[in-house]
Amino acid sequence: MPSKRELVVAALHARLQSLAAPVLRGDVLPERIPSTGLIILRDGKPGEPEVTLSPLTYFYEHRAELEVVIQAGVERDALFDALTSDIGAALATDRTLGGLCDWVEAEAPEPVDLPIEGAAALKAAAITVVLCYATTDPLI
């Protein structure tokens, strides 16, 4: 049986599958970026939990990371803005990921331009997604 941590990250990955850009999980950046952009989900870190003893419960603010990449020439700024807005809308449709989380919230991106020799520059950002959930055991 998967751990709560795995269930939550898998649910986030599934939620993002409705976007126009492909969403990979834990992969390396491919040589070619689709015209719709690309999102790579990194599992991130659950961090230090808050613990209650009766009943024993661990409360996590797990910080997963979305790497968002666009390479589309002059349209890339508009495409980047549309894709990040679509991510926000996808998360807002169910902030509990089907009841697995108490709350899901994305932090604002900090975009950067990455020059590519002989090609259009990439526009990229890491977007932290905070996944708040509770479990009775940090390994289960």
Chimera marker file (.cmm) of the C-alpha trace (Angstrom):
<marker_set name="trace">
<marker id="1" x="0.000" y="0.000" z="0.000" r="1" g="1" b="0" radius="0.5"/>
<marker id="2" x="1.424" y="3.422" z="-0.920" r="1" g="1" b="0" radius="0.5"/>
<marker id="3" x="2.308" y="5.874" z="1.838" r="1" g="1" b="0" radius="0.5"/>
<marker id="4" x="0.209" y="8.989" z="2.440" r="1" g="1" b="0" radius="0.5"/>
<marker id="5" x="3.109" y="11.034" z="1.050" r="1" g="1" b="0" radius="0.5"/>
<marker id="6" x="3.065" y="9.041" z="-2.210" r="1" g="1" b="0" radius="0.5"/>
<marker id="7" x="-0.723" y="9.200" z="-2.467" r="1" g="1" b="0" radius="0.5"/>
<marker id="8" x="-0.655" y="12.988" z="-2.098" r="1" g="1" b="0" radius="0.5"/>
<marker id="9" x="2.113" y="13.565" z="-4.675" r="1" g="1" b="0" radius="0.5"/>
<marker id="10" x="0.484" y="11.105" z="-7.106" r="1" g="1" b="0" radius="0.5"/>
<marker id="11" x="-2.840" y="12.938" z="-6.685" r="1" g="1" b="0" radius="0.5"/>
<marker id="12" x="-1.116" y="16.254" z="-7.462" r="1" g="1" b="0" radius="0.5"/>
<marker id="13" x="0.434" y="14.697" z="-10.575" r="1" g="1" b="0" radius="0.5"/>
<marker id="14" x="-2.959" y="13.352" z="-11.659" r="1" g="1" b="0" radius="0.5"/>
<marker id="15" x="-4.635" y="16.737" z="-11.058" r="1" g="1" b="0" radius="0.5"/>
<marker id="16" x="-2.134" y="18.451" z="-13.373" r="1" g="1" b="0" radius="0.5"/>
<marker id="17" x="-2.696" y="15.955" z="-16.219" r="1" g="1" b="0" radius="0.5"/>
<marker id="18" x="-5.664" y="18.041" z="-17.406" r="1" g="1" b="0" radius="0.5"/>
<marker id="19" x="-3.315" y="20.862" z="-18.496" r="1" g="1" b="0" radius="0.5"/>
<marker id="20" x="-2.351" y="21.459" z="-22.131" r="1" g="1" b="0" radius="0.5"/>
<marker id="21" x="1.359" y="20.992" z="-21.336" r="1" g="1" b="0" radius="0.5"/>
<marker id="22" x="2.711" y="17.507" z="-20.616" r="1" g="1" b="0" radius="0.5"/>
<marker id="23" x="3.405" y="16.858" z="-16.923" r="1" g="1" b="0" radius="0.5"/>
<marker id="24" x="6.316" y="14.572" z="-16.092" r="1" g="1" b="0" radius="0.5"/>
<marker id="25" x="7.237" y="13.355" z="-12.634" r="1" g="1" b="0" radius="0.5"/>
<marker id="26" x="10.872" y="13.315" z="-11.574" r="1" g="1" b="0" radius="0.5"/>
<marker id="27" x="12.229" y="13.262" z="-15.142" r="1" g="1" b="0" radius="0.5"/>
<marker id="28" x="15.142" y="15.198" z="-16.601" r="1" g="1" b="0" radius="0.5"/>
<marker id="29" x="14.554" y="18.135" z="-18.917" r="1" g="1" b="0" radius="0.5"/>
<marker id="30" x="14.245" y="16.701" z="-22.455" r="1" g="1" b="0" radius="0.5"/>
<marker id="31" x="16.134" y="18.142" z="-25.417" r="1" g="1" b="0" radius="0.5"/>
<marker id="32" x="12.931" y="19.376" z="-27.042" r="1" g="1" b="0" radius="0.5"/>
<marker id="33" x="10.228" y="21.335" z="-25.256" r="1" g="1" b="0" radius="0.5"/>
<marker id="34" x="6.690" y="20.926" z="-26.650" r="1" g="1" b="0" radius="0.5"/>
<marker id="35" x="5.117" y="24.097" z="-28.065" r="1" g="1" b="0" radius="0.5"/>
<marker id="36" x="2.601" y="24.031" z="-25.189" r="1" g="1" b="0" radius="0.5"/>
<marker id="37" x="5.418" y="24.026" z="-22.630" r="1" g="1" b="0" radius="0.5"/>
<marker id="38" x="6.477" y="21.383" z="-20.135" r="1" g="1" b="0" radius="0.5"/>
<marker id="39" x="5.971" y="20.785" z="-16.423" r="1" g="1" b="0" radius="0.5"/>
<marker id="40" x="8.182" y="18.507" z="-14.332" r="1" g="1" b="0" radius="0.5"/>
<marker id="41" x="6.867" y="17.609" z="-10.879" r="1" g="1" b="0" radius="0.5"/>
<marker id="42" x="9.561" y="17.093" z="-8.246" r="1" g="1" b="0" radius="0.5"/>
<marker id="43" x="8.418" y="15.239" z="-5.126" r="1" g="1" b="0" radius="0.5"/>
<marker id="44" x="10.026" y="17.836" z="-2.859" r="1" g="1" b="0" radius="0.5"/>
<marker id="45" x="10.393" y="17.610" z="0.892" r="1" g="1" b="0" radius="0.5"/>
<marker id="46" x="7.793" y="16.900" z="3.556" r="1" g="1" b="0" radius="0.5"/>
<marker id="47" x="9.749" y="18.959" z="6.093" r="1" g="1" b="0" radius="0.5"/>
<marker id="48" x="9.504" y="18.660" z="9.870" r="1" g="1" b="0" radius="0.5"/>
<marker id="49" x="6.000" y="17.726" z="11.011" r="1" g="1" b="0" radius="0.5"/>
<marker id="50" x="4.028" y="19.137" z="13.869" r="1" g="1" b="0" radius="0.5"/>
<marker id="51" x="3.062" y="16.246" z="16.138" r="1" g="1" b="0" radius="0.5"/>
<marker id="52" x="0.098" y="15.679" z="18.421" r="1" g="1" b="0" radius="0.5"/>
<marker id="53" x="0.208" y="12.759" z="20.840" r="1" g="1" b="0" radius="0.5"/>
<marker id="54" x="-3.415" y="11.887" z="21.457" r="1" g="1" b="0" radius="0.5"/>
<marker id="55" x="-4.070" y="10.474" z="18.968" r="1" g="1" b="0" radius="0.5"/>
<marker id="56" x="-0.565" y="10.335" z="17.484" r="1" g="1" b="0" radius="0.5"/>
<marker id="57" x="-0.710" y="12.429" z="14.306" r="1" g="1" b="0" radius="0.5"/>
<marker id="58" x="1.971" y="14.026" z="12.139" r="1" g="1" b="0" radius="0.5"/>
<marker id="59" x="0.954" y="17.231" z="10.328" r="1" g="1" b="0" radius="0.5"/>
<marker id="60" x="3.068" y="17.991" z="7.266" r="1" g="1" b="0" radius="0.5"/>
<marker id="61" x="3.468" y="21.016" z="5.013" r="1" g="1" b="0" radius="0.5"/>
<marker id="62" x="5.066" y="19.085" z="2.175" r="1" g="1" b="0" radius="0.5"/>
<marker id="63" x="6.745" y="21.329" z="-0.407" r="1" g="1" b="0" radius="0.5"/>
<marker id="64" x="6.598" y="19.790" z="-3.880" r="1" g="1" b="0" radius="0.5"/>
<marker id="65" x="8.058" y="21.692" z="-6.805" r="1" g="1" b="0" radius="0.5"/>
<marker id="66" x="6.836" y="22.231" z="-10.355" r="1" g="1" b="0" radius="0.5"/>
<marker id="67" x="9.461" y="23.131" z="-12.936" r="1" g="1" b="0" radius="0.5"/>
<marker id="68" x="7.617" y="25.030" z="-15.674" r="1" g="1" b="0" radius="0.5"/>
<marker id="69" x="9.440" y="25.545" z="-18.986" r="1" g="1" b="0" radius="0.5"/>
<marker id="70" x="8.349" y="27.361" z="-22.164" r="1" g="1" b="0" radius="0.5"/>
<marker id="71" x="10.307" y="27.729" z="-25.422" r="1" g="1" b="0" radius="0.5"/>
<marker id="72" x="8.143" y="29.406" z="-28.009" r="1" g="1" b="0" radius="0.5"/>
<marker id="73" x="9.941" y="32.460" z="-29.324" r="1" g="1" b="0" radius="0.5"/>
<marker id="74" x="8.064" y="35.764" z="-29.118" r="1" g="1" b="0" radius="0.5"/>
<marker id="75" x="4.912" y="34.199" z="-27.633" r="1" g="1" b="0" radius="0.5"/>
<marker id="76" x="6.668" y="32.616" z="-24.676" r="1" g="1" b="0" radius="0.5"/>
<marker id="77" x="5.762" y="35.306" z="-22.122" r="1" g="1" b="0" radius="0.5"/>
<marker id="78" x="2.051" y="34.983" z="-22.876" r="1" g="1" b="0" radius="0.5"/>
<marker id="79" x="2.263" y="31.178" z="-22.973" r="1" g="1" b="0" radius="0.5"/>
<marker id="80" x="4.152" y="31.129" z="-19.663" r="1" g="1" b="0" radius="0.5"/>
<marker id="81" x="1.536" y="33.353" z="-18.037" r="1" g="1" b="0" radius="0.5"/>
<marker id="82" x="-1.312" y="31.219" z="-19.414" r="1" g="1" b="0" radius="0.5"/>
<marker id="83" x="0.314" y="27.971" z="-18.246" r="1" g="1" b="0" radius="0.5"/>
<marker id="84" x="0.985" y="29.239" z="-14.715" r="1" g="1" b="0" radius="0.5"/>
<marker id="85" x="-2.602" y="30.551" z="-14.545" r="1" g="1" b="0" radius="0.5"/>
<marker id="86" x="-3.872" y="27.153" z="-15.682" r="1" g="1" b="0" radius="0.5"/>
<marker id="87" x="-1.848" y="25.481" z="-12.906" r="1" g="1" b="0" radius="0.5"/>
<marker id="88" x="-3.481" y="27.780" z="-10.360" r="1" g="1" b="0" radius="0.5"/>
<marker id="89" x="-6.941" y="27.043" z="-11.761" r="1" g="1" b="0" radius="0.5"/>
<marker id="90" x="-6.313" y="23.271" z="-11.712" r="1" g="1" b="0" radius="0.5"/>
<marker id="91" x="-5.297" y="23.423" z="-8.054" r="1" g="1" b="0" radius="0.5"/>
<marker id="92" x="-8.254" y="25.653" z="-7.157" r="1" g="1" b="0" radius="0.5"/>
<marker id="93" x="-10.788" y="23.117" z="-8.481" r="1" g="1" b="0" radius="0.5"/>
<marker id="94" x="-10.137" y="20.890" z="-5.445" r="1" g="1" b="0" radius="0.5"/>
<marker id="95" x="-7.801" y="22.215" z="-2.763" r="1" g="1" b="0" radius="0.5"/>
<marker id="96" x="-7.975" y="18.883" z="-0.908" r="1" g="1" b="0" radius="0.5"/>
<marker id="97" x="-6.953" y="16.607" z="-3.812" r="1" g="1" b="0" radius="0.5"/>
<marker id="98" x="-9.957" y="14.408" z="-3.266" r="1" g="1" b="0" radius="0.5"/>
<marker id="99" x="-9.737" y="14.572" z="0.526" r="1" g="1" b="0" radius="0.5"/>
<marker id="100" x="-6.077" y="13.514" z="0.781" r="1" g="1" b="0" radius="0.5"/>
<marker id="101" x="-4.939" y="16.977" z="1.907" r="1" g="1" b="0" radius="0.5"/>
<marker id="102" x="-6.259" y="19.586" z="4.277" r="1" g="1" b="0" radius="0.5"/>
<marker id="103" x="-5.155" y="22.295" z="1.832" r="1" g="1" b="0" radius="0.5"/>
<marker id="104" x="-3.099" y="22.752" z="-1.346" r="1" g="1" b="0" radius="0.5"/>
<marker id="105" x="-1.619" y="26.109" z="-2.303" r="1" g="1" b="0" radius="0.5"/>
<marker id="106" x="0.945" y="27.222" z="-4.883" r="1" g="1" b="0" radius="0.5"/>
<marker id="107" x="3.471" y="29.981" z="-4.292" r="1" g="1" b="0" radius="0.5"/>
<marker id="108" x="4.171" y="32.646" z="-6.904" r="1" g="1" b="0" radius="0.5"/>
<marker id="109" x="6.740" y="31.755" z="-9.579" r="1" g="1" b="0" radius="0.5"/>
<marker id="110" x="10.014" y="33.610" z="-10.060" r="1" g="1" b="0" radius="0.5"/>
<marker id="111" x="10.597" y="33.319" z="-13.825" r="1" g="1" b="0" radius="0.5"/>
<marker id="112" x="14.058" y="33.352" z="-15.381" r="1" g="1" b="0" radius="0.5"/>
<marker id="113" x="15.232" y="33.431" z="-18.988" r="1" g="1" b="0" radius="0.5"/>
<marker id="114" x="17.669" y="30.661" z="-19.899" r="1" g="1" b="0" radius="0.5"/>
<marker id="115" x="19.636" y="31.301" z="-23.099" r="1" g="1" b="0" radius="0.5"/>
<marker id="116" x="20.104" y="28.310" z="-25.416" r="1" g="1" b="0" radius="0.5"/>
<marker id="117" x="22.868" y="28.483" z="-28.014" r="1" g="1" b="0" radius="0.5"/>
<marker id="118" x="21.358" y="28.349" z="-31.492" r="1" g="1" b="0" radius="0.5"/>
<marker id="119" x="17.741" y="28.288" z="-30.291" r="1" g="1" b="0" radius="0.5"/>
<marker id="120" x="15.079" y="30.451" z="-28.694" r="1" g="1" b="0" radius="0.5"/>
<marker id="121" x="15.687" y="31.093" z="-25.009" r="1" g="1" b="0" radius="0.5"/>
<marker id="122" x="13.712" y="29.144" z="-22.433" r="1" g="1" b="0" radius="0.5"/>
<marker id="123" x="11.473" y="30.863" z="-19.928" r="1" g="1" b="0" radius="0.5"/>
<marker id="124" x="11.368" y="28.792" z="-16.769" r="1" g="1" b="0" radius="0.5"/>
<marker id="125" x="10.312" y="28.934" z="-13.137" r="1" g="1" b="0" radius="0.5"/>
<marker id="126" x="10.081" y="26.675" z="-10.146" r="1" g="1" b="0" radius="0.5"/>
<marker id="127" x="6.668" y="26.845" z="-8.499" r="1" g="1" b="0" radius="0.5"/>
<marker id="128" x="6.452" y="25.486" z="-4.973" r="1" g="1" b="0" radius="0.5"/>
<marker id="129" x="3.200" y="23.711" z="-4.173" r="1" g="1" b="0" radius="0.5"/>
<marker id="130" x="2.504" y="23.362" z="-0.445" r="1" g="1" b="0" radius="0.5"/>
<marker id="131" x="0.590" y="20.182" z="0.379" r="1" g="1" b="0" radius="0.5"/>
<marker id="132" x="-0.842" y="20.195" z="3.916" r="1" g="1" b="0" radius="0.5"/>
<marker id="133" x="-1.818" y="16.751" z="5.183" r="1" g="1" b="0" radius="0.5"/>
<marker id="134" x="-1.807" y="14.545" z="8.263" r="1" g="1" b="0" radius="0.5"/>
<marker id="135" x="-0.737" y="10.948" z="8.806" r="1" g="1" b="0" radius="0.5"/>
<marker id="136" x="-0.424" y="8.582" z="11.736" r="1" g="1" b="0" radius="0.5"/>
<marker id="137" x="3.097" y="7.489" z="10.784" r="1" g="1" b="0" radius="0.5"/>
<marker id="138" x="5.828" y="9.336" z="8.848" r="1" g="1" b="0" radius="0.5"/>
<marker id="139" x="6.640" y="6.198" z="6.813" r="1" g="1" b="0" radius="0.5"/>
<marker id="140" x="3.099" y="5.048" z="6.059" r="1" g="1" b="0" radius="0.5"/>
<link id1="1" id2="2" r="1" g="1" b="0" radius="0.2"/>
<link id1="2" id2="3" r="1" g="1" b="0" radius="0.2"/>
<link id1="3" id2="4" r="1" g="1" b="0" radius="0.2"/>
<link id1="4" id2="5" r="1" g="1" b="0" radius="0.2"/>
<link id1="5" id2="6" r="1" g="1" b="0" radius="0.2"/>
<link id1="6" id2="7" r="1" g="1" b="0" radius="0.2"/>
<link id1="7" id2="8" r="1" g="1" b="0" radius="0.2"/>
<link id1="8" id2="9" r="1" g="1" b="0" radius="0.2"/>
<link id1="9" id2="10" r="1" g="1" b="0" radius="0.2"/>
<link id1="10" id2="11" r="1" g="1" b="0" radius="0.2"/>
<link id1="11" id2="12" r="1" g="1" b="0" radius="0.2"/>
<link id1="12" id2="13" r="1" g="1" b="0" radius="0.2"/>
<link id1="13" id2="14" r="1" g="1" b="0" radius="0.2"/>
<link id1="14" id2="15" r="1" g="1" b="0" radius="0.2"/>
<link id1="15" id2="16" r="1" g="1" b="0" radius="0.2"/>
<link id1="16" id2="17" r="1" g="1" b="0" radius="0.2"/>
<link id1="17" id2="18" r="1" g="1" b="0" radius="0.2"/>
<link id1="18" id2="19" r="1" g="1" b="0" radius="0.2"/>
<link id1="19" id2="20" r="1" g="1" b="0" radius="0.2"/>
<link id1="20" id2="21" r="1" g="1" b="0" radius="0.2"/>
<link id1="21" id2="22" r="1" g="1" b="0" radius="0.2"/>
<link id1="22" id2="23" r="1" g="1" b="0" radius="0.2"/>
<link id1="23" id2="24" r="1" g="1" b="0" radius="0.2"/>
<link id1="24" id2="25" r="1" g="1" b="0" radius="0.2"/>
<link id1="25" id2="26" r="1" g="1" b="0" radius="0.2"/>
<link id1="26" id2="27" r="1" g="1" b="0" radius="0.2"/>
<link id1="27" id2="28" r="1" g="1" b="0" radius="0.2"/>
<link id1="28" id2="29" r="1" g="1" b="0" radius="0.2"/>
<link id1="29" id2="30" r="1" g="1" b="0" radius="0.2"/>
<link id1="30" id2="31" r="1" g="1" b="0" radius="0.2"/>
<link id1="31" id2="32" r="1" g="1" b="0" radius="0.2"/>
<link id1="32" id2="33" r="1" g="1" b="0" radius="0.2"/>
<link id1="33" id2="34" r="1" g="1" b="0" radius="0.2"/>
<link id1="34" id2="35" r="1" g="1" b="0" radius="0.2"/>
<link id1="35" id2="36" r="1" g="1" b="0" radius="0.2"/>
<link id1="36" id2="37" r="1" g="1" b="0" radius="0.2"/>
<link id1="37" id2="38" r="1" g="1" b="0" radius="0.2"/>
<link id1="38" id2="39" r="1" g="1" b="0" radius="0.2"/>
<link id1="39" id2="40" r="1" g="1" b="0" radius="0.2"/>
<link id1="40" id2="41" r="1" g="1" b="0" radius="0.2"/>
<link id1="41" id2="42" r="1" g="1" b="0" radius="0.2"/>
<link id1="42" id2="43" r="1" g="1" b="0" radius="0.2"/>
<link id1="43" id2="44" r="1" g="1" b="0" radius="0.2"/>
<link id1="44" id2="45" r="1" g="1" b="0" radius="0.2"/>
<link id1="45" id2="46" r="1" g="1" b="0" radius="0.2"/>
<link id1="46" id2="47" r="1" g="1" b="0" radius="0.2"/>
<link id1="47" id2="48" r="1" g="1" b="0" radius="0.2"/>
<link id1="48" id2="49" r="1" g="1" b="0" radius="0.2"/>
<link id1="49" id2="50" r="1" g="1" b="0" radius="0.2"/>
<link id1="50" id2="51" r="1" g="1" b="0" radius="0.2"/>
<link id1="51" id2="52" r="1" g="1" b="0" radius="0.2"/>
<link id1="52" id2="53" r="1" g="1" b="0" radius="0.2"/>
<link id1="53" id2="54" r="1" g="1" b="0" radius="0.2"/>
<link id1="54" id2="55" r="1" g="1" b="0" radius="0.2"/>
<link id1="55" id2="56" r="1" g="1" b="0" radius="0.2"/>
<link id1="56" id2="57" r="1" g="1" b="0" radius="0.2"/>
<link id1="57" id2="58" r="1" g="1" b="0" radius="0.2"/>
<link id1="58" id2="59" r="1" g="1" b="0" radius="0.2"/>
<link id1="59" id2="60" r="1" g="1" b="0" radius="0.2"/>
<link id1="60" id2="61" r="1" g="1" b="0" radius="0.2"/>
<link id1="61" id2="62" r="1" g="1" b="0" radius="0.2"/>
<link id1="62" id2="63" r="1" g="1" b="0" radius="0.2"/>
<link id1="63" id2="64" r="1" g="1" b="0" radius="0.2"/>
<link id1="64" id2="65" r="1" g="1" b="0" radius="0.2"/>
<link id1="65" id2="66" r="1" g="1" b="0" radius="0.2"/>
<link id1="66" id2="67" r="1" g="1" b="0" radius="0.2"/>
<link id1="67" id2="68" r="1" g="1" b="0" radius="0.2"/>
<link id1="68" id2="69" r="1" g="1" b="0" radius="0.2"/>
<link id1="69" id2="70" r="1" g="1" b="0" radius="0.2"/>
<link id1="70" id2="71" r="1" g="1" b="0" radius="0.2"/>
<link id1="71" id2="72" r="1" g="1" b="0" radius="0.2"/>
<link id1="72" id2="73" r="1" g="1" b="0" radius="0.2"/>
<link id1="73" id2="74" r="1" g="1" b="0" radius="0.2"/>
<link id1="74" id2="75" r="1" g="1" b="0" radius="0.2"/>
<link id1="75" id2="76" r="1" g="1" b="0" radius="0.2"/>
<link id1="76" id2="77" r="1" g="1" b="0" radius="0.2"/>
<link id1="77" id2="78" r="1" g="1" b="0" radius="0.2"/>
<link id1="78" id2="79" r="1" g="1" b="0" radius="0.2"/>
<link id1="79" id2="80" r="1" g="1" b="0" radius="0.2"/>
<link id1="80" id2="81" r="1" g="1" b="0" radius="0.2"/>
<link id1="81" id2="82" r="1" g="1" b="0" radius="0.2"/>
<link id1="82" id2="83" r="1" g="1" b="0" radius="0.2"/>
<link id1="83" id2="84" r="1" g="1" b="0" radius="0.2"/>
<link id1="84" id2="85" r="1" g="1" b="0" radius="0.2"/>
<link id1="85" id2="86" r="1" g="1" b="0" radius="0.2"/>
<link id1="86" id2="87" r="1" g="1" b="0" radius="0.2"/>
<link id1="87" id2="88" r="1" g="1" b="0" radius="0.2"/>
<link id1="88" id2="89" r="1" g="1" b="0" radius="0.2"/>
<link id1="89" id2="90" r="1" g="1" b="0" radius="0.2"/>
<link id1="90" id2="91" r="1" g="1" b="0" radius="0.2"/>
<link id1="91" id2="92" r="1" g="1" b="0" radius="0.2"/>
<link id1="92" id2="93" r="1" g="1" b="0" radius="0.2"/>
<link id1="93" id2="94" r="1" g="1" b="0" radius="0.2"/>
<link id1="94" id2="95" r="1" g="1" b="0" radius="0.2"/>
<link id1="95" id2="96" r="1" g="1" b="0" radius="0.2"/>
<link id1="96" id2="97" r="1" g="1" b="0" radius="0.2"/>
<link id1="97" id2="98" r="1" g="1" b="0" radius="0.2"/>
<link id1="98" id2="99" r="1" g="1" b="0" radius="0.2"/>
<link id1="99" id2="100" r="1" g="1" b="0" radius="0.2"/>
<link id1="100" id2="101" r="1" g="1" b="0" radius="0.2"/>
<link id1="101" id2="102" r="1" g="1" b="0" radius="0.2"/>
<link id1="102" id2="103" r="1" g="1" b="0" radius="0.2"/>
<link id1="103" id2="104" r="1" g="1" b="0" radius="0.2"/>
<link id1="104" id2="105" r="1" g="1" b="0" radius="0.2"/>
<link id1="105" id2="106" r="1" g="1" b="0" radius="0.2"/>
<link id1="106" id2="107" r="1" g="1" b="0" radius="0.2"/>
<link id1="107" id2="108" r="1" g="1" b="0" radius="0.2"/>
<link id1="108" id2="109" r="1" g="1" b="0" radius="0.2"/>
<link id1="109" id2="110" r="1" g="1" b="0" radius="0.2"/>
<link id1="110" id2="111" r="1" g="1" b="0" radius="0.2"/>
<link id1="111" id2="112" r="1" g="1" b="0" radius="0.2"/>
<link id1="112" id2="113" r="1" g="1" b="0" radius="0.2"/>
<link id1="113" id2="114" r="1" g="1" b="0" radius="0.2"/>
<link id1="114" id2="115" r="1" g="1" b="0" radius="0.2"/>
<link id1="115" id2="116" r="1" g="1" b="0" radius="0.2"/>
<link id1="116" id2="117" r="1" g="1" b="0" radius="0.2"/>
<link id1="117" id2="118" r="1" g="1" b="0" radius="0.2"/>
<link id1="118" id2="119" r="1" g="1" b="0" radius="0.2"/>
<link id1="119" id2="120" r="1" g="1" b="0" radius="0.2"/>
<link id1="120" id2="121" r="1" g="1" b="0" radius="0.2"/>
<link id1="121" id2="122" r="1" g="1" b="0" radius="0.2"/>
<link id1="122" id2="123" r="1" g="1" b="0" radius="0.2"/>
<link id1="123" id2="124" r="1" g="1" b="0" radius="0.2"/>
<link id1="124" id2="125" r="1" g="1" b="0" radius="0.2"/>
<link id1="125" id2="126" r="1" g="1" b="0" radius="0.2"/>
<link id1="126" id2="127" r="1" g="1" b="0" radius="0.2"/>
<link id1="127" id2="128" r="1" g="1" b="0" radius="0.2"/>
<link id1="128" id2="129" r="1" g="1" b="0" radius="0.2"/>
<link id1="129" id2="130" r="1" g="1" b="0" radius="0.2"/>
<link id1="130" id2="131" r="1" g="1" b="0" radius="0.2"/>
<link id1="131" id2="132" r="1" g="1" b="0" radius="0.2"/>
<link id1="132" id2="133" r="1" g="1" b="0" radius="0.2"/>
<link id1="133" id2="134" r="1" g="1" b="0" radius="0.2"/>
<link id1="134" id2="135" r="1" g="1" b="0" radius="0.2"/>
<link id1="135" id2="136" r="1" g="1" b="0" radius="0.2"/>
<link id1="136" id2="137" r="1" g="1" b="0" radius="0.2"/>
<link id1="137" id2="138" r="1" g="1" b="0" radius="0.2"/>
<link id1="138" id2="139" r="1" g="1" b="0" radius="0.2"/>
<link id1="139" id2="140" r="1" g="1" b="0" radius="0.2"/>
</marker_set>
